[in-house]
Amino acid sequence: MNLQSKNNLYRYIMSTESVNPNNHSLSLAVKDIHASKAFYEKLGFTTVEGTGPIEHNWIIMENGHSKIGLFQGMFEENIITFNPTDARSEYKKLKKDDNVKFLMESESLQEEKGPCHFCIEDPDGNQILFDQHND
C-alpha cells in the first residue's frame, strides 16, 4: 500500500459516522486480568455491569467517556474497537477499497441483521475492530 492510499484510508476511517469518539474503546491484551483490573481501578475505572465475567478472562471498564476492555489470552496485540450501529454498511464501503487490509470477517456479516464484526489494519499495522452488538 503506498503512502497516498494509506492516508486516504486513515481519512476515511476517521471521517466515517461509525467512528464516534463516544462509542469506542481500547481492547487491551493483558497477561493477568486480575492485576490489570486492580491497576485500572486505581485510575478511576469501574467495571461495566453485564460484561465478562472476569472468570471468562474479559471485562469492560469505564471512566467517564473512556472505555477499555481487558482481554486475557484472546489476542496478542492491543486493538482500537468501534461499536457502530451499522457495521455492515461500513464493511461494504471499506470492502470496495482494494487498499484496505482485512484481518478478520465474521460470517454473520452476510446476514441481514444481528451482531457482527470485522477487523482491518491501519497504515501503521494497528488493528481496528468494528464490533456491532445490536440488531
C-alpha positions, 0 to 999 in steps of 0.5 A, spaced: 500 500 500 503 506 498 503 512 502 497 516 498 492 510 499 494 509 506 492 516 508 486 516 504 484 510 508 486 513 515 481 519 512 476 515 511 476 511 517 476 517 521 471 521 517 466 515 517 459 516 522 461 509 525 467 512 528 464 516 534 469 518 539 463 516 544 462 509 542 469 506 542 474 503 546 481 500 547 481 492 547 487 491 551 491 484 551 493 483 558 497 477 561 493 477 568 486 480 568 486 480 575 492 485 576 490 489 570 483 490 573 486 492 580 491 497 576 485 500 572 481 501 578 486 505 581 485 510 575 478 511 576 475 505 572 469 501 574 467 495 571 461 495 566 455 491 569 453 485 564 460 484 561 465 478 562 465 475 567 472 476 569 472 468 570 471 468 562 478 472 562 474 479 559 471 485 562 469 492 560 471 498 564 469 505 564 471 512 566 467 517 564 467 517 556 473 512 556 472 505 555 477 499 555 476 492 555 481 487 558 482 481 554 486 475 557 489 470 552 484 472 546 489 476 542 496 478 542 496 485 540 492 491 543 486 493 538 482 500 537 474 497 537 468 501 534 461 499 536 457 502 530 450 501 529 451 499 522 457 495 521 455 492 515 454 498 511 461 500 513 464 493 511 461 494 504 464 501 503 471 499 506 470 492 502 470 496 495 477 499 497 482 494 494 487 498 499 484 496 505 487 490 509 482 485 512 484 481 518 478 478 520 470 477 517 465 474 521 460 470 517 454 473 520 456 479 516 452 476 510 446 476 514 441 481 514 441 483 521 444 481 528 451 482 531 457 482 527 464 484 526 470 485 522 477 487 523 482 491 518 489 494 519 491 501 519 497 504 515 501 503 521 499 495 522 494 497 528 488 493 528 481 496 528 475 492 530 468 494 528 464 490 533 456 491 532 452 488 538 445 490 536 440 488 531 
